[in-house]
Amino acid sequence: MNGDLWAPHERRRATLLTVFVMGAVLWPLRQHLRPAERRVDGFPLSYYPMFSKRRRRHGHVVYAVGILADDSRRRLRHSVLGSGGLNQVRHQLYRVAVREGNAQEYADALAPRLAARPSCADLVRVEIVRGEFDLDTCLLDHRVEGTETVLATADIPRVAATPTAVVVVEPAERKPA
């Protein structure tokens, strides 16, 4: 016995499978030989330009901020702003506020919705803000530094509490049976 655990046809199949898998993994590397403008990303053998493409140093984000009575600020969760996940709500807010230019209308519609939420009872105003952040500082140093531009603001309406009448009902006397 020669100690070989593989039959000749099994060894060929394993070699072919290995060559095929290695070729599939290495195939996207051919994109590096092309000029940058001719590089193509395609599923399932993706070139992944989202990781390799040069990014801007500053990023812009549109978000909503709740203002408390003492002028302190609290960022509002995406679930307060709309239905859907974080990215969906973030894209909707950007579309409405920046691309369509309707930030004030959005703030005016958001204010009564916030008034109806118990978690937002301490807020007096809502602002739609566009922030510009240094991505290197945010991602590498874990510090948020940047500038903010208020696109719209709306006061949150509060219903004045009206005094309610208190009615005291005394129990009736029981008569002995």
RODO-2510 file (C-alpha; in nm, 4 decimals, decimal comma):
residues 177
     n   res          X          Y          Z
     1     m     0,0000     0,0000     0,0000
     2     n     0,1412     0,3354    -0,1016
     3     g    -0,0299     0,5389     0,1774
     4     d    -0,2253     0,7529    -0,0701
     5     l    -0,5813     0,8063     0,0561
     6     w    -0,7022     0,9673    -0,2686
     7     a    -0,8062     0,7761    -0,5744
     8     p    -0,6745     0,9254    -0,9021
     9     h    -1,0187     1,0536    -1,0104
    10     e    -1,0740     1,2138    -0,6655
    11     r    -0,7390     1,3921    -0,6863
    12     r    -0,8327     1,5358    -1,0305
    13     r    -1,1713     1,6562    -0,9010
    14     a    -1,0120     1,8180    -0,5966
    15     t    -0,7497     1,9863    -0,8151
    16     l    -1,0135     2,1165    -1,0600
    17     l    -1,2308     2,2451    -0,7755
    18     t    -0,9326     2,4190    -0,6149
    19     v    -0,8296     2,5809    -0,9438
    20     f    -1,1883     2,6954    -1,0067
    21     v    -1,2322     2,8469    -0,6577
    22     m    -0,8937     3,0203    -0,6654
    23     g    -0,9693     3,1590    -1,0121
    24     a    -1,3061     3,2912    -0,8952
    25     v    -1,1471     3,4592    -0,5942
    26     l    -0,8630     3,6145    -0,7947
    27     w    -1,0707     3,7122    -1,1018
    28     p    -1,1784     4,0573    -0,9644
    29     l    -0,8122     4,1568    -0,9268
    30     r    -0,7973     4,2065    -1,3042
    31     q    -0,9901     4,5309    -1,2420
    32     h    -0,6691     4,6848    -1,1041
    33     l    -0,5110     4,6570    -1,4488
    34     r    -0,7815     4,8738    -1,6063
    35     p    -0,7867     5,2541    -1,6007
    36     a    -0,9947     5,3899    -1,3093
    37     e    -1,2795     5,5121    -1,5301
    38     r    -1,3208     5,1676    -1,6925
    39     r    -1,3314     4,9626    -1,3712
    40     v    -1,6559     4,7716    -1,3303
    41     d    -1,8197     4,6379    -1,0162
    42     g    -2,0375     4,3309    -1,0590
    43     f    -2,2057     4,0749    -0,8400
    44     p    -2,1107     3,8085    -0,7326
    45     l    -1,7407     3,8726    -0,7998
    46     s    -1,7326     4,2304    -0,6825
    47     y    -1,4413     4,4673    -0,7094
    48     y    -1,5751     4,6513    -0,3975
    49     p    -1,5097     5,0140    -0,4940
    50     m    -1,7025     5,1288    -0,1872
    51     f    -1,3972     5,0288     0,0159
    52     s    -1,1237     5,1238    -0,2280
    53     k    -1,2606     5,4461    -0,3770
    54     r    -1,1100     5,7687    -0,2495
    55     r    -1,3475     5,9448    -0,0116
    56     r    -1,4013     6,3112     0,0636
    57     r    -1,2512     6,4405     0,3855
    58     h    -1,5797     6,5951     0,5017
    59     g    -1,9175     6,4248     0,5196
    60     h    -2,2598     6,5896     0,5265
    61     v    -2,5462     6,4516     0,7344
    62     v    -2,8990     6,5873     0,7768
    63     y    -3,0646     6,5101     1,1103
    64     a    -3,3276     6,6383     1,3515
    65     v    -3,2519     6,7869     1,6922
    66     g    -3,4942     6,8420     1,9783
    67     i    -3,4419     7,1568     2,1855
    68     l    -3,5273     7,1532     2,5556
    69     a    -3,6464     7,4515     2,7618
    70     d    -3,2909     7,5260     2,8818
    71     d    -3,1654     7,5356     2,5190
    72     s    -2,9834     7,2035     2,5531
    73     r    -3,0074     6,9699     2,2545
    74     r    -3,1022     6,6092     2,2024
    75     r    -3,0718     6,4216     1,8733
    76     l    -3,3938     6,2497     1,7800
    77     r    -3,4023     5,8788     1,7087
    78     h    -3,4898     5,7660     1,3576
    79     s    -3,8009     5,5880     1,4877
    80     v    -3,9400     5,9271     1,5973
    81     l    -3,8829     6,0785     1,2531
    82     g    -4,0440     5,8138     1,0357
    83     s    -4,1072     5,4498     0,9677
    84     g    -3,8338     5,2245     0,8373
    85     g    -3,4758     5,1688     0,9358
    86     l    -3,2089     5,4248     1,0158
    87     n    -3,0725     5,4533     0,6607
    88     q    -3,4181     5,4727     0,5045
    89     v    -3,5268     5,7546     0,7366
    90     r    -3,1920     5,9318     0,6911
    91     h    -3,2284     5,9220     0,3108
    92     q    -3,5899     6,0430     0,3310
    93     l    -3,4922     6,3363     0,5526
    94     y    -3,2062     6,4313     0,3178
    95     r    -3,4360     6,4091     0,0146
    96     v    -3,7082     6,6236     0,1682
    97     a    -3,4832     6,8794     0,3391
    98     v    -3,2008     6,9266     0,0892
    99     r    -3,2932     6,7977    -0,2559
   100     e    -3,6549     6,9117    -0,2498
   101     g    -3,5894     7,2159    -0,0288
   102     n    -3,8863     7,1440     0,2018
   103     a    -3,7091     7,1458     0,5375
   104     q    -3,9504     7,3977     0,6934
   105     e    -4,2566     7,2004     0,5843
   106     y    -4,1033     6,8856     0,7300
   107     a    -4,0262     7,0586     1,0613
   108     d    -4,3806     7,2006     1,0763
   109     a    -4,5269     6,8516     1,0191
   110     l    -4,2861     6,6888     1,2674
   111     a    -4,3606     6,9254     1,5590
   112     p    -4,7191     6,8038     1,6277
   113     r    -4,6061     6,4405     1,5999
   114     l    -4,3419     6,5057     1,8648
   115     a    -4,5993     6,6756     2,0883
   116     a    -4,8025     6,3545     2,0868
   117     r    -4,5099     6,1376     2,2006
   118     p    -4,4569     6,1015     2,5762
   119     s    -4,0821     6,0480     2,5216
   120     c    -4,0614     6,3972     2,3705
   121     a    -4,2669     6,5774     2,6382
   122     d    -3,9641     6,7812     2,7512
   123     l    -3,8940     6,9250     2,4032
   124     v    -4,0034     7,2782     2,3149
   125     r    -3,8668     7,3069     1,9615
   126     v    -3,7397     7,0889     1,6778
   127     e    -3,4640     7,1821     1,4334
   128     i    -3,3661     7,0229     1,1053
   129     v    -2,9875     7,0522     1,0847
   130     r    -2,7263     6,9829     0,8200
   131     g    -2,3936     6,8972     0,9768
   132     e    -2,0556     6,8849     0,8059
   133     f    -1,8059     6,6626     0,9822
   134     d    -1,4375     6,5818     0,9437
   135     l    -1,4539     6,2072     0,8765
   136     d    -1,0943     6,1391     0,9774
   137     t    -1,1528     6,2927     1,3192
   138     c    -1,4839     6,1099     1,3644
   139     l    -1,3695     5,7673     1,2493
   140     l    -1,0081     5,7603     1,3637
   141     d    -1,0101     5,9747     1,6803
   142     h    -1,3732     5,9089     1,7853
   143     r    -1,4374     6,2826     1,8233
   144     v    -1,7274     6,4585     1,6545
   145     e    -1,6117     6,7943     1,5274
   146     g    -1,7813     6,9947     1,2600
   147     t    -2,0141     7,2756     1,1690
   148     e    -2,3911     7,2774     1,1676
   149     t    -2,6397     7,4750     0,9628
   150     v    -3,0000     7,4973     1,0838
   151     l    -3,2228     7,4406     0,7812
   152     a    -3,5574     7,4781     0,9606
   153     t    -3,7062     7,5175     1,3058
   154     a    -4,0557     7,4701     1,4481
   155     d    -4,2006     7,5145     1,7955
   156     i    -4,3615     7,2061     1,9417
   157     p    -4,7223     7,2871     2,0322
   158     r    -4,8235     7,2117     2,3874
   159     v    -5,1805     7,1841     2,5020
   160     a    -5,2312     7,3886     2,8169
   161     a    -5,3450     7,1723     3,1037
   162     t    -5,6987     7,2627     3,2043
   163     p    -5,8024     7,2130     3,5632
   164     t    -6,0441     6,9282     3,6018
   165     a    -6,3240     6,9202     3,8553
   166     v    -6,2795     6,6669     4,1270
   167     v    -6,5987     6,4953     4,2296
   168     v    -6,6012     6,3283     4,5671
   169     v    -6,8601     6,0580     4,6087
   170     e    -6,9344     5,9603     4,9642
   171     p    -7,0501     5,6076     5,0271
   172     a    -7,4160     5,5703     5,1188
   173     e    -7,4978     5,4672     5,4727
   174     r    -7,5801     5,1049     5,5182
   175     k    -7,8947     5,0235     5,6977
   176     p    -7,8867     4,7281     5,9302
   177     a    -8,0821     4,4362     5,8001
***
